[in-house]
C-alpha cells in the first residue's frame, strides 16, 4: 500500500479559512492602532509648538502666527514638526494663542488654546 504524503484539500481549506478569520480581526485593529499613533503624533507636536510659542513669548512678549507647518517651523526656531502633520495658528492675541494640528489619516484635529487650559 502506498502512503501519500501531503495535505488533503479539506485540511488546506480549513487552514485558509482560519487565516481569513484571523486577518478579518487583525486588519481593523491595525487601522485603529495606526490612527491612534497619528493622533499621538499630532498632540505631541502641538505640545511642542505651545512650548515654542511660550519660549518665544518670554523673549519677545508676543505670540507668533503661522499658516502651515512649514511656516510654524520657520517662525518658531525650536519647533520640529513631524512628517505629515498639518499645523497652523488660528488665532493670536496679546496674551493668548490658538493652534491646531492634525494628520490626514487620523480624522481628528487637535487644538491648543492657551487661554483655556491648553489641549482641547
N, C-alpha and C positions, 0 to 999 in steps of 0.2 A: 504494500500500500504506500502510495506516495504522499508525503507530508507537505502541505502547502505552507509557505511562509509569507507573511504579509497580513494586511488588514482586510477585513470584509467591507463591503460597501456600506453596510449598516453602521459599523464602527466609525468609519470616516464621516458619515452624515451626522452622527451624534456628536462627534468631536467638533465639526464645523458649526453645528447648532449651539453648542456650549460657548464656543469662541464668539459667535454672533451675539449671544445674550450678554456676555461679559463686556463686549465692545459697546453695546447699546446702553449699558450702565455707565461705563467709564468715560465715554466721549462728552456727554453733557456735563459731567462733574469736572472734567478738564477745562471746559469752556468757562465754568463758574470760577475755577481757581485762577484762570488767566485774567478774567475781568477784575477779580479782587486784587490781583497783582498790579494791574494798571491803575486801579483806584488808589492803592497804597503809594504807588509812584507819584501820582498826581498830588496827593495830600502831602507827601514828603517834600516835593518841590515847592508847594505852596507855603509850607512852614519855612523852608529855606528862603523863599522870596520875602516873607514877612520879616524874617530876621535881617535880611539885607536891607529892606526898607527902613527898619528901625535903626540899623547902624548908619545908614545914610542920613536919617533924620537927626541923629545925635551930632553928626559932623556939620550939617548944613541947615538944620532947622526947617526942612521942607521934605515932603514926600515926593517921589518921582512917579511920573505917569509913563506907561508904555502900552503899545497897541498889540504887540505879539511877543512870542517867546524870545525871538532874536533881539527885539528892542529892549525887553526887560533885562536880558543878559548884558546888553550894551550900557544901559544907564545905571545898573546896579552891579558894580565890578565883582563883588563877592559871589554873585549868583551863578550857579551852573544848572541849567535846565536839562532834564533828561530827554533823550531822543523820543520824539513822538508826542510830547506834552505841549498842549496849546495853553498859553498863559497870557493874561492881559490885566492891566489895571483899569477897572471900570469906573472908579470914582476916586478923586483925590481932593482932600480939604486941607486946611491949615493944620489940623490936629488928628486927621484920620485918613485911611485909605481902604479901598475895597479891591481885592484882586480875585480873579477866577483862574482855575486850572482844570484841564480835562485831557483825556486821551480819547481818540476816536473810537476805540474798541471797548471803552468802559461804560459808555452810555450814561455817565453821570458827570455833572460839573460841580466842582467843589469851590466854595467861596471863603475867603478870609476877610472878615470885617473887623478892622482894628478897633472900631468904636463900640462894637457889640460882643466882645469876648473872643475874637479870633475865628477859628474854623467853624464854619456853618454847615 
